[in-house]
Every structure is written in structure tokens, then in C-alpha cells.
Amino acid sequence: MSDNAKDLIRKLLWYNPEKRLSWNDALGHPWFSDEIQKNEETKHTLAALTNLKEFRAEKKLQQAAITFIVSQLASKEEMNELQKAFKALDLNRNGVLSRDELLIGYRDIMGDMAEVEVDRIMAMADSDNSGSIDYSEWIVATINK
């Protein structure tokens, strides 16, 4: 349990009602904003994983065209969301997504089918055949086309 959660509970459990947090004060506690932020990050990660699942750039020319279009037309907000999702999945913080890191992210969504889907994604999105998906490959594969 986080320190903010413990602090909120402590303040809600004061025996003396005058010292106890009011309903409005409780809703303004930092724990709620932390949870909202986590839910937003999860939502962006799920959206990026869904786009990654649907990515099908089977030809090099098609992938080059998509890369160019993404670099020219993607909004700053969209790029920020994809960056947050990438960081959430990059568990070892090395700047690339390994098969295992994708598998961990997809297991929450797909359960037993995750392994097959991750293998398909690695074959489609790993354009340089490095065995991992770097940030530029991630952007091309996950951008909402």
C-alpha cells in the first residue's frame, strides 16, 4: 500500500470528528490524483497495445511511407501518449521493448493468447530484425492511423 493511501486512511479514521477529513478534503487528497494518473497511463498503454496488435506493415516501402507520415503529421499529444505507453512497457528502461516485456503487457489483456500475438507483433513491427522493438518502430506500429 502506498504512503499516500496510508496517510488518507489514517486521516479518515480519526476518532475525533473535528480532526477527521471531510468528504471534500478526502477527495482532494494526493492519493486520488495518483490513482487517476495511473488509470490514465493504463488507458494510453492499452490503446497503444491495441494499435500494435493491428499493425500490419508487411512491405518495406509501406513501412517507410508510414514512418514519414508519422514524423510529419502526428500531434504532440499523440506522441506524448505513445511515449508514456512505451515507458510503461519498457520495464528495464533500456529504450527497447523485448518480447518478454511485450508479453507481460499483453498477458493482462489477452491471457493465454498473448504469446501467439506477441510473436506475430515481433515479426511485423521489428523492422530491423533486432529481436526487440525500438522507439521508432513502436511509434510507427502504434500510431492511430
C-alpha positions as CSV (number, residue, x, y, z in Angstrom):
1,M,0.0,0.0,0.0
2,S,1.4,3.4,-0.9
3,D,2.3,6.1,1.6
4,N,-0.4,8.4,0.3
5,A,-3.0,5.6,0.7
6,K,-1.9,5.0,4.3
7,D,-2.0,8.7,5.0
8,L,-5.5,9.1,3.6
9,I,-6.8,6.1,5.7
10,R,-5.2,7.5,8.8
11,K,-6.8,10.8,8.3
12,L,-10.2,9.2,7.7
13,L,-10.0,7.1,10.8
14,W,-9.5,9.8,13.4
15,Y,-11.8,9.2,16.3
16,N,-12.4,12.9,16.9
17,P,-14.8,14.1,14.1
18,E,-13.3,17.6,14.1
19,K,-9.9,16.2,13.2
20,R,-11.2,13.7,10.7
21,L,-11.0,14.6,7.0
22,S,-14.3,15.8,5.4
23,W,-15.6,14.2,2.3
24,N,-14.4,17.1,0.1
25,D,-11.0,17.2,1.8
26,A,-10.6,13.4,1.3
27,L,-11.4,13.7,-2.4
28,G,-8.7,16.4,-2.7
29,H,-6.1,14.1,-1.1
30,P,-3.0,13.3,-3.3
31,W,-3.8,9.6,-3.3
32,F,-6.8,10.3,-5.6
33,S,-4.7,12.2,-8.1
34,D,-2.1,9.4,-8.1
35,E,-4.7,6.8,-8.9
36,I,-6.2,9.0,-11.6
37,Q,-2.8,9.4,-13.2
38,K,-2.2,5.6,-13.0
39,N,-5.5,4.9,-14.7
40,E,-4.7,7.4,-17.5
41,E,-1.4,5.8,-18.1
42,T,-3.0,2.4,-18.2
43,K,-5.6,3.6,-20.7
44,H,-2.9,5.0,-23.0
45,T,-0.9,1.8,-22.7
46,L,-3.9,-0.3,-23.6
47,A,-4.7,1.9,-26.6
48,A,-1.1,1.6,-27.9
49,L,-1.1,-2.2,-27.4
50,T,-4.3,-2.4,-29.4
51,N,-2.8,-0.4,-32.2
52,L,0.3,-2.5,-32.1
53,K,-1.8,-5.7,-32.4
54,E,-3.4,-4.3,-35.5
55,F,-0.2,-3.2,-37.1
56,R,0.5,-4.8,-40.5
57,A,3.3,-3.1,-42.4
58,E,4.4,-6.1,-44.4
59,K,6.4,-4.3,-47.0
60,K,9.4,-2.1,-46.5
61,L,8.0,0.7,-48.8
62,Q,4.8,0.7,-46.8
63,Q,6.7,1.0,-43.6
64,A,8.9,3.8,-44.9
65,A,5.8,5.7,-46.0
66,I,4.2,5.2,-42.6
67,T,7.4,6.4,-40.9
68,F,7.5,9.6,-43.0
69,I,3.8,10.3,-42.4
70,V,4.1,9.8,-38.7
71,S,7.1,12.0,-38.4
72,Q,5.3,14.8,-40.2
73,L,1.7,14.6,-39.1
74,A,1.5,13.1,-35.6
75,S,0.3,15.5,-33.0
76,K,2.4,16.3,-30.0
77,E,-0.3,15.0,-27.7
78,E,-0.5,11.7,-29.6
79,M,3.3,11.4,-29.5
80,N,3.3,12.1,-25.7
81,E,0.7,9.4,-25.1
82,L,2.7,6.8,-27.1
83,Q,5.9,7.8,-25.2
84,K,4.1,7.2,-21.9
85,A,2.9,3.8,-23.1
86,F,6.3,2.8,-24.3
87,K,7.9,3.8,-21.0
88,A,5.2,1.8,-19.1
89,L,6.1,-1.3,-21.1
90,D,9.9,-0.8,-21.0
91,L,10.3,-2.5,-17.6
92,N,14.1,-2.5,-17.7
93,R,14.3,1.1,-19.0
94,N,16.8,0.2,-21.8
95,G,14.9,2.0,-24.6
96,V,13.7,-1.1,-26.4
97,L,10.8,-3.5,-25.9
98,S,11.8,-7.1,-25.7
99,R,9.5,-10.0,-26.4
100,D,9.2,-10.7,-22.7
101,E,8.2,-7.1,-21.9
102,L,5.5,-7.1,-24.6
103,L,4.3,-10.5,-23.3
104,I,3.9,-9.1,-19.8
105,G,1.9,-6.2,-21.1
106,Y,-0.3,-8.4,-23.3
107,R,-1.0,-11.1,-20.7
108,D,-3.2,-8.6,-18.9
109,I,-5.3,-8.1,-22.0
110,M,-5.2,-11.5,-23.8
111,G,-4.4,-14.1,-21.2
112,D,-3.3,-17.4,-22.9
113,M,-3.4,-16.0,-26.4
114,A,-0.8,-13.4,-25.6
115,E,2.2,-15.4,-26.6
116,V,1.0,-16.1,-30.2
117,E,0.0,-12.4,-30.6
118,V,3.4,-11.1,-29.3
119,D,5.2,-13.4,-31.7
120,R,3.2,-12.0,-34.6
121,I,3.8,-8.5,-33.5
122,M,7.5,-9.0,-33.1
123,A,7.6,-10.4,-36.7
124,M,5.6,-7.4,-38.0
125,A,7.0,-4.4,-36.0
126,D,10.6,-5.4,-35.6
127,S,11.7,-4.0,-39.0
128,D,15.4,-4.3,-38.3
129,N,15.2,-7.8,-37.0
130,S,17.0,-6.9,-33.8
131,G,14.8,-9.1,-31.6
132,S,13.3,-6.1,-29.9
133,I,11.1,-3.1,-30.8
134,D,12.9,0.3,-30.5
135,Y,11.0,3.5,-30.0
136,S,10.8,4.5,-33.7
137,E,9.4,1.1,-34.6
138,W,7.0,1.4,-31.7
139,I,5.8,4.8,-32.9
140,V,5.2,3.6,-36.5
141,A,3.4,0.5,-35.3
142,T,1.2,2.1,-32.6
143,I,0.2,5.4,-34.1
144,N,-3.5,5.7,-34.6
145,K,-3.6,5.6,-38.4
